[in-house]
Amino acid sequence: MEQILLDRIMPFNLAMNTVIFYWAAKIYLMPKLREISATTIFVPILILHSLRHLGLMFMTSGAVYEGMPTQFAYPAGIGDFIAALLALFALYAIRQDKSFKIAAMWVFNVVGTIDLINAISMGALHNIGPYMGASYWIPSFWVPALLVTHYIVFKKLLLSRPV
């Protein structure tokens, strides 16, 4: 019984922190989403997502415990790294006012969201909680922030003339 409860703490943290980040966005950002320029919204979000290279920790001994399922670690780590590169590319496109900036934002946001959904699903399927070690903060704190910021980007992109 105790192990069952322990195995549910990480999903609980992920869910609760997603709700908390969503409420913060709903209270402070969403009411002003139409008024704030896309660049003002996108730049800090892209900087946050450019740090997703840290997901490579899932493949690093010491950051995770021995036995971390490779079926989770490699797709999650590589997916995060790709999302980080796409965020950096979109950041470049936005800051340099390139003609492809909207396309870059869409590609980053769709690929990054799919990566997170895949990692969450694979993490649940392979019960990664007991193996997370020092990387525990990623799915319990950082992933919720990333999910909510992807939602914000989708909302802003779907508004007329986002940039």
N, C-alpha and C positions, 0 to 999 in steps of 0.2 A: 504493500500500500504506500509506504513512504517513497519508494522509487518511482511509482506512478505519479505521485505529486511532484517530485523533483523533475521528472521528464516533462511536466507541463508548465514549469516556471518560464522557460525561454519563450514558448509560444504566447504565454500570458503577457510577458514583458513586451513582446513584439506588438501584440494587439493593443494593449493599454497605451503604449507610447505612440502608436499610430493614431489612436483617438485623440490623445493629448496634442500632438503636432497638428492634427486636422483642426481641432478647436482653436488653437492659436492662430492658424491661417484664416479660419472662418471669422474670427473676431477682429483680427488686426489687418489682414491683407485683402481678403476676398471682397469686402465692401468697397474697396478703392481700386479694384483690379482694372477697371476701365480707365480710370484717371491716371494711373501710374504707367509710365512708358515701359514698353517691353524690355528695352535695354536695362532699365533700372531693376526690373524683376529678374531678367534672365542672367545677368552677369554674376550676381552672388550665388545663384543656383548652380550655374555652370562651374564656378570655382569650387563649390562644395562637391559636386559630382566628379570633378577632375581628381579628387582625392580617392576615388574608388579603386585606384591601383592597390590600395591597402588590402583589398579583398584577396590579393595573392597570398596573404598570411594563411589562408585556409590550407595552403600546400606546404607550409613551413613547420617543421618540427620545432617545438618550443612555444610556438604561438597556438598550436592545437595539440591535443593529446594523441598519443600513439593509437592507431586504429581508426582515425578519421576516415570515413568512407570516401574513397577516391571518386566514386560516382557522384558525390556532392562536391568535393574539394576542387577538382580540376575544372568542371564547368562553371562553378561559382567564381573561382579565382580568375579564370581567363575571361569570363563574361564581364566581371567587374573591370578588369583591365581594358577591355574593348570599350566599355561604357566610359571609362576615364578618358581614353583617347578621343572618342567622339565628342565628349564634353569640351575637351581642349580645342578640338577643331571648330566646334560651334562657337566657342568663346572667341576664337580668332575671327571667324566670319562675322560675328556680331560687332566686335570692337573695330574691325577694319571696314565695316559697312559693305561687305561683299554682296553681290547680287544673289548668291546662293544661301544667304544667312537663314532664311525661313526653312529651306529644304534641310539644311544642316541641323536646325533645331528639331524638326520632325524626326529625322533619322536618329539623332541622339535620344530623343524622348521615347520613341517607340522601342528601339533596341534596348535602352536602359530599363524600361518598364518590363519588357519581356524577360530580361535577365533576372530582375528581382523576383518576378512571379515564378520563374523556373527555379531559382535558388531556394525560395521559400518552400515550394512544392517538393523539391529534392531533399531539402533539409528535413521536412516532416516525414517523407517516405523512408529516409535512412536514419532517422532518430539521431541527429547530429549533436544534440544538447550535451550528452556526456563527454563529447570529444572536443568541445569548443575551447577550453582552456582560456588563455589570454585573449582570444578572439571573440569571446562571448559578447562583448559590447557591440560588435558589428550587427548581428541580427536583432539584438534586444534594444538598441538605441539608434544606431545609425540607419539601418534599413527603414524604420518608420519615418525618419526625416526624409530619406530619399524618396520613399513612396509618395509622401505628401507633396514634395516639391515637383515630382513628375506630374501629379494631379494639377498643381498650379500652372505648370507649363502648358499642359493640354488645354486648360481653361483659357489661358491667355492666347494661345495659338488659334483657338476656335473663335475668338472675338474678331470682329472685323478690323482689318489693318493693324495687326499686333505690333509691327515694327515700322 
